[in-house]
Amino acid sequence: MGVAAELFMTGLALGASQCVISCAPMLVIYVAGTRDRWQEGLKATLIFSLSRLVTYVFLGLIAGFFGMFIVDVLQEEGFASYIWGGAGVFVSLLGVLMLMGKEPRWHLCQILMKHTVKDSTLSMVFLGFAASMASFCAPLLGVLTYIACTVRNPLTGAFYAFCFGLGTAVITPMLVAGVLASVLPRLLFKSPGILELFRRACGLLLLLYGTRLLASTFGIIW
């Protein structure tokens, strides 16, 4: 079996296990609280997954170009703190906007709502990037280290990272989870009032998720 196939199989196994545990809660909470139809849930999940894939390809490209230097940077505690902090701020912002409901009173919040919660494309791009950068796991670092140590062509590094990302980010149970998250709330909560309450609860959960990421920036684990 070639290197590309091995990386794809590794990503496939990871995407069906560890990545679901780390990334699915954030995605499912967002989709359940903001999307109404299965097409919207599928679109949001696909954009989220493709954003993760593009992030992996970019990391593979620079690993092939800079070698172990970029791997050392990614493993630095300070770098990770900035990434977790940025991801925590963005996820927390989404949670706050969802808590405010569909039509927040303040003009600034209305603008932010338009370009985040109501724009699944833009929000999912940022959310997918945040999920990828905030969850450096051992297999991903292993792939980047392999690329940095063995590849001398950045395009080859990008291709290897693409094979890994295709398995872990695109061919994943999260596609099904995203679709179900968009339709089940409407089936379970027939009353518009209860549905709106559920969506605000999703906002609260997303806020807590973002706060947890922020807390990890300062070494606080809870």
C-alpha positions in Angstrom: 0.0 0.0 0.0 1.4 3.4 -1.0 1.9 6.3 1.4 -1.1 8.2 0.1 -3.4 5.2 0.6 -2.1 4.7 4.1 -2.6 8.3 5.0 -6.2 8.1 3.6 -7.0 5.0 5.7 -5.5 6.6 8.8 -7.6 9.7 8.2 -10.7 7.5 7.6 -10.2 5.7 10.9 -9.6 8.9 12.7 -12.6 10.6 11.1 -14.9 7.9 12.3 -13.7 8.0 15.9 -11.6 10.8 17.5 -12.6 13.6 15.1 -16.3 12.9 15.7 -15.8 13.2 19.4 -13.9 16.5 19.2 -15.6 18.3 16.3 -19.1 16.9 16.1 -20.5 18.6 19.2 -19.6 22.1 18.0 -21.0 21.4 14.5 -24.2 19.7 15.7 -25.0 22.4 18.2 -24.6 25.1 15.7 -26.6 23.4 12.9 -29.4 22.4 15.3 -29.7 25.9 16.6 -29.6 27.7 13.2 -30.8 25.5 10.3 -34.3 24.4 9.4 -34.0 22.0 6.4 -31.8 19.0 5.7 -30.4 20.8 2.6 -29.2 23.6 4.9 -27.7 21.1 7.3 -25.9 19.2 4.6 -24.6 22.4 3.0 -23.3 23.7 6.4 -21.6 20.4 7.2 -20.0 20.1 3.7 -18.6 23.6 4.0 -17.3 22.8 7.5 -15.7 19.6 6.3 -14.1 21.3 3.1 -12.8 24.1 5.3 -11.0 21.5 7.4 -9.7 19.8 4.3 -8.3 23.1 2.9 -6.7 23.8 6.3 -4.9 20.4 6.2 -3.8 20.9 2.6 -2.3 24.3 3.6 -0.5 22.8 6.6 0.9 20.0 4.4 2.0 22.5 1.8 4.0 24.6 4.4 5.3 21.4 6.1 6.7 20.3 2.7 8.2 23.8 2.2 9.5 24.6 5.7 10.2 21.1 7.0 10.4 20.5 10.8 10.4 24.3 11.5 6.7 24.6 11.0 6.0 21.4 13.1 8.0 22.9 15.9 6.0 26.2 15.7 2.7 24.3 15.7 3.7 22.4 18.9 4.8 25.6 20.7 2.5 26.3 23.7 2.2 30.0 22.9 1.1 29.3 19.3 -1.5 26.8 20.5 -2.8 29.3 23.0 -3.4 32.0 20.4 -5.3 29.5 18.2 -7.4 28.2 21.0 -8.1 31.7 22.2 -9.2 32.9 18.7 -11.4 29.8 18.2 -12.9 30.3 21.7 -13.8 33.9 20.9 -15.4 33.1 17.6 -17.4 30.1 18.9 -18.5 32.2 22.0 -19.6 35.0 19.7 -21.8 32.6 17.7 -23.3 31.3 21.0 -24.1 34.8 22.2 -25.7 35.8 18.9 -27.8 32.6 18.9 -28.9 33.4 22.5 -30.2 36.8 21.4 -32.6 35.2 18.9 -33.3 35.9 15.3 -33.6 39.7 15.6 -31.2 41.2 18.1 -32.0 44.8 19.2 -28.5 46.3 18.7 -27.4 47.3 15.2 -23.9 45.9 15.7 -25.4 42.5 16.7 -27.6 42.6 13.7 -24.6 43.1 11.5 -22.7 40.3 13.2 -25.7 38.0 13.0 -26.0 38.6 9.2 -22.4 37.7 8.6 -22.1 34.7 11.0 -25.2 32.9 12.2 -27.3 33.7 9.1 -24.5 33.1 6.6 -23.8 29.4 6.8 -21.0 29.6 4.2 -18.9 32.2 6.0 -19.5 30.9 9.6 -18.8 27.3 8.6 -15.5 28.3 6.9 -14.3 30.0 10.1 -15.7 27.2 12.3 -14.0 24.5 10.2 -10.7 26.4 10.3 -11.1 26.9 14.0 -11.9 23.2 14.6 -8.8 22.1 12.6 -6.4 24.5 14.2 -7.7 24.2 17.7 -7.5 20.4 17.8 -4.0 19.4 16.9 -4.0 15.7 17.7 -1.2 13.2 17.6 -2.1 11.6 14.3 -2.2 15.0 12.5 1.1 16.1 14.0 2.5 12.7 13.0 1.4 13.2 9.4 2.9 16.7 9.3 6.1 15.4 10.9 6.3 12.7 8.3 5.8 15.2 5.5 8.4 17.6 7.0 11.0 14.9 7.3 10.5 13.0 4.0 9.0 15.4 1.5 11.1 18.0 -0.4 8.3 19.1 -2.7 5.6 21.3 -1.1 3.0 20.0 -3.6 3.7 16.5 -2.6 3.2 17.6 1.0 -0.1 19.2 0.1 -1.2 16.0 -1.7 -0.3 13.7 1.3 -2.2 16.1 3.6 -5.1 16.1 1.2 -5.3 12.2 1.3 -5.3 12.4 5.1 -7.9 15.1 5.2 -10.1 13.4 2.7 -10.5 10.5 5.1 -10.7 12.4 8.4 -12.6 15.6 7.3 -14.8 14.7 4.3 -15.8 11.0 4.4 -17.1 11.2 8.0 -20.2 10.4 10.0 -20.5 14.1 10.7 -22.2 14.5 7.3 -25.1 12.4 8.6 -25.0 14.1 12.0 -25.2 17.5 10.4 -28.3 16.6 8.3 -30.1 15.0 11.3 -29.3 18.0 13.5 -31.1 20.3 11.0 -34.3 18.3 10.8 -34.8 16.5 14.2 -35.5 19.7 16.2 -38.4 20.7 14.0 -39.8 17.1 14.2 -39.5 16.9 18.0 -40.6 20.5 18.8 -43.8 21.3 17.0 -44.4 24.5 19.0 -42.6 27.6 17.6 -42.0 28.8 21.1 -40.4 25.6 22.3 -38.3 25.4 19.1 -37.0 29.0 19.7 -36.2 28.0 23.3 -34.3 25.0 22.1 -32.3 27.2 19.7 -31.4 29.6 22.4 -30.3 26.6 24.5 -28.1 25.6 21.7 -26.6 29.1 21.8 -25.9 28.7 25.5 -24.2 25.3 24.8 -22.1 26.9 22.1 -21.1 29.7 24.4 -20.0 27.2 27.0 -18.0 25.3 24.4 -16.3 28.5 23.3 -15.7 29.5 26.9 -14.0 26.2 27.5 -11.7 26.8 24.6 -10.9 30.2 26.0 -10.2 28.7 29.4 -7.8 26.2 27.9 -5.8 29.2 26.6 -4.9 30.0 30.3 -4.3 26.4 31.2 -7.8 26.0 32.9 -9.3 22.6 32.1 -12.9 22.0 32.9 
